[in-house]
Amino acid sequence: MIRYDALDALPVRGALPALDDALEGHGTAVLVAPPGTGKTTLVPLALAGLLGEGPARRVVVAEPRRIAARAAARRMAWLLGEQVGQSIGYTVRGERVVGPRARVEVVTTGVLLQRLQRDQELTGVDVVVLDECHERHLDADTVAAFLRDVREALRPELRLVAASATTDAQGWARLLGGAPVVEAEGVSHPVEVVWAPPARPVRPPHGMRVDPALLVHVASVVRRALAERSGDVLCFLPGVGEIVRVAGQLGDLGGVDVLQVHGRAPAAVQDAVLMPGERRRVVLATSVAESSLTVPGVRVVVDCGLAREPRVDHARGLSALTTVRASQAAGRQRAGRAGREAPGAVYRCWTEAEDVRLPRFPAPEIKVADLTAFALQAACWGDPDASGLALLDPPPGGAMAAAREVLTAVGAVDSAGRATERGVRLARLGLHPRLGRALLDAAPLVGVEAAAEVVALLSEEAPREYGDDLGGALRTVRRGGDAYAGRWRTEVRRLRAVAGEFSDPPALGSRLQVGVGGGSGAGRGEGFSAGLVVALAFPERVARLDGGSYLMVSGTRAEAGDGSALHGVPWIAVAVADRPVGQRHARVRLGAVVGEDVARSAAGSLLHARDEVHWADGDVVARRVERLGAVELAVRPLRDADSSLVREALLEGLRQEGLGLLRWSAEAGVLRQRLAFLRLRLGEPWPDVSDAALLARVDEWLEPELGRARRRADLARIDAGAALDRLLPWAGGEASRLDELAPERIVVPSGSRIRIDYQNPEQPVLAVKLQEMFGLRQSPEVAGVPLLVHLLSPAGRPAAVTADLASFWKDGYKGVRAELRGRYPKHPWPEDPATAEPTRHTNARLRR
């Protein structure tokens, strides 16, 4: 019997005529309806014609989460006075409750995506409702794009509704080809905001880590809310671990039931939360309770202000959920839960000043998540680069490139990015392509059952108490009686079936030499099966013990905990890793022991041997290296290294340590300084002899000597001066003027040939005894540049420095004469040096 009283109380009923008109006229519509108005339950019933009005249609409702799909189906069946499986059914991964007369089927977006790939026309479906599209899950965005294609190319009569409480309505309207926007009025109850930040600062979230001090504070705010307000309390936390810890701190609440709601919660607990309780309740929930679910009796929300979003580190090849500050939109959604049935309050565990700095909306998954599965779906749809898909946000190019690399490695796409036959099979497994590849390739080697068990364990994050050793976790889950173990068994049954349906020869074929006889893996145990599956799924994360940490073949380093069964074993395969705060290396969260044979086989595409010749520890090192990615497997000295590789290594040494590795005689050093002076003063054709310029022109001046060298000692025998001579401008004849333009020595008035110091090319220096310069009225020049004359005392010490000799004789000489003539009486100190006779000798010698 239809419960018309409950249906009539749903505010969205008033928007149904406008929604019908929009669908009749355009075929698509965007429905914006506040939480609690009935958009998830009443609208599908009306569209299906189950309320006695309108034609009978078959409606598919897509929800982002399994818990929401089940809850919506149960609620609609209750409104019709039926059991689920009659007019209303649901399908989630591993579970299908749909009767032959079902007119409304609630599915997860992932299930709908699989259905579209198998049957693009969605045969028999009249209307699709995409619920909670504002959450911007990747599957939902993909489904919307595919459905737009279906309407345009195959089934223009297929009706499509994008429904949400808070969304970019105009953006979705454009995406659906100019769809009308229908807004439903909600019954809004006021929600008082109470700012309840911690008394002391807490550390910001990092990875999956949340400061325990924040969780203690959240528990205290829940107690405060219970004392200050009436009604049930709904507390939002980022993940299952945080829910469990807060629940432990609330264990002593008298007369209050503490319930935990998340995707892993048992169905009985989920059902209990969605029904009114006999006692007061505290419901600890993840973001699954933000939308789609109405928790009756809630008058108070406690919001910790955190959420979990997917992130991928392409550089390290690691992807996982990470904890972030919840957006302002999420905060509004959460607060709205307190005002669905009556006035309420939200306690926010942060300051009002922080609130304005929060992001406005959550990041769309397509911008931040691993896109491997999306890229495979797009390839199977016939649009490998997704350029033709109607998406609110285009996929980032770098993430798509990384996804294509993975898909190519597992044989899912060809060189043009088109889906292969194997790729189509992988897309239909309902698994990430990595796990699909592992299931198909491991099944012939260890048996379908063993492969399915490990893949099921990798499909959903296991409880932390299972540990980080996948082999041990497998033994635990087999014995387990908890909700996770129940879901695991259901998934194993599903994977066992699809592995048989889609089985094919492993892509690695005969390359997988892992010592498994008969394809069963008998005698190797669950540890072997676990390691093989992880290595096949994540070949770049196969890792070898290297010092105190593990080096993955991708080049990322990771550490296993001291108490871990993985600690200290030679080889492991890493399934899950994160990077703790302040740590240089990743931390293994889940992995398995493997042998080197499995490592070599699973990551075989990364196995190579090559000659490596480079400069290390001050000399050429030549060796033959066998590598598995970044991991060295075997090394031996190479005595006949290719001369071109040796030459590059020698150049590397010259770049690192400088041209001082060559033999620079005093004459060679002076020649380089003279050339540097001419380059600065006259430019071309005089060569640039800086280190960078000389290294860039090695072919012009250091050959053939460099080509004959094999090690550091050979470099030390190369005469740099003779080699440098090759750079002189011989062709134009300018080289013959070197001694004219930049002479090595100059004749001074005394007749001595004095060396010029070109160390400073800006102004060369002439260091000469003062008496030898008597009679010279102008400073000597080279290439038009006056020399900086260092006038020396008879003892060879600087007495004066000048670039203007005439000025010095006139003004500076008197002071020098007065100071030094008494100290050096045997040397001439004439009153007029500009006209005096220059000399190298003392007065006595002059008299003779």
DAURHU-V283007 format. One record per run of one state. SS is the DSSP state (alpha for helix, beta for strand, coil for the rest). FROM is the first residue (numbers start at 0). LEN is the number of residues. If there is no record, write none. Layout:
[[SS/FROM/LEN] [SS/FROM/LEN]]
This chain:
[[coil/0/3] [alpha/3/5] [coil/8/2] [alpha/10/15] [coil/25/2] [beta/27/6] [coil/33/8] [alpha/41/6] [coil/47/11] [beta/58/5] [coil/63/2] [alpha/65/15] [coil/80/7] [beta/87/5] [coil/92/2] [beta/94/3] [coil/97/6] [beta/103/5] [alpha/108/10] [coil/118/8] [beta/126/5] [coil/131/1] [alpha/132/3] [coil/135/2] [alpha/137/16] [coil/153/5] [beta/158/6] [coil/164/4] [alpha/168/7] [coil/175/4] [beta/179/5] [coil/184/6] [beta/190/5] [coil/195/10] [beta/205/1] [coil/206/2] [beta/208/1] [coil/209/2] [alpha/211/17] [coil/228/3] [beta/231/5] [coil/236/3] [alpha/239/10] [coil/249/6] [beta/255/6] [coil/261/5] [alpha/266/7] [coil/273/6] [beta/279/6] [coil/285/1] [alpha/286/3] [coil/289/8] [beta/297/6] [coil/303/2] [beta/305/8] [coil/313/4] [beta/317/8] [coil/325/2] [alpha/327/12] [coil/339/4] [beta/343/5] [coil/348/3] [alpha/351/4] [coil/355/9] [alpha/364/4] [coil/368/3] [alpha/371/10] [coil/381/15] [alpha/396/13] [coil/409/3] [beta/412/1] [coil/413/5] [beta/418/1] [coil/419/1] [alpha/420/7] [coil/427/5] [alpha/432/14] [coil/446/1] [alpha/447/12] [coil/459/4] [alpha/463/3] [coil/466/2] [beta/468/1] [alpha/469/10] [coil/479/3] [alpha/482/19] [coil/501/7] [alpha/508/3] [coil/511/13] [alpha/524/13] [coil/537/1] [alpha/538/3] [beta/541/5] [coil/546/2] [beta/548/4] [coil/552/4] [beta/556/3] [coil/559/11] [beta/570/8] [coil/578/7] [beta/585/8] [coil/593/2] [alpha/595/7] [coil/602/1] [alpha/603/3] [beta/606/10] [coil/616/2] [beta/618/10] [coil/628/2] [beta/630/7] [coil/637/5] [alpha/642/15] [coil/657/1] [alpha/658/3] [coil/661/1] [beta/662/1] [coil/663/2] [alpha/665/17] [coil/682/8] [alpha/690/6] [coil/696/1] [alpha/697/4] [coil/701/3] [alpha/704/4] [coil/708/3] [alpha/711/5] [coil/716/2] [beta/718/1] [alpha/719/8] [coil/727/6] [alpha/733/8] [coil/741/3] [beta/744/3] [coil/747/5] [beta/752/5] [coil/757/7] [beta/764/5] [alpha/769/4] [coil/773/7] [beta/780/2] [coil/782/2] [beta/784/2] [coil/786/1] [beta/787/5] [coil/792/5] [beta/797/5] [coil/802/2] [alpha/804/16] [coil/820/22] [alpha/842/5] [coil/847/1]]
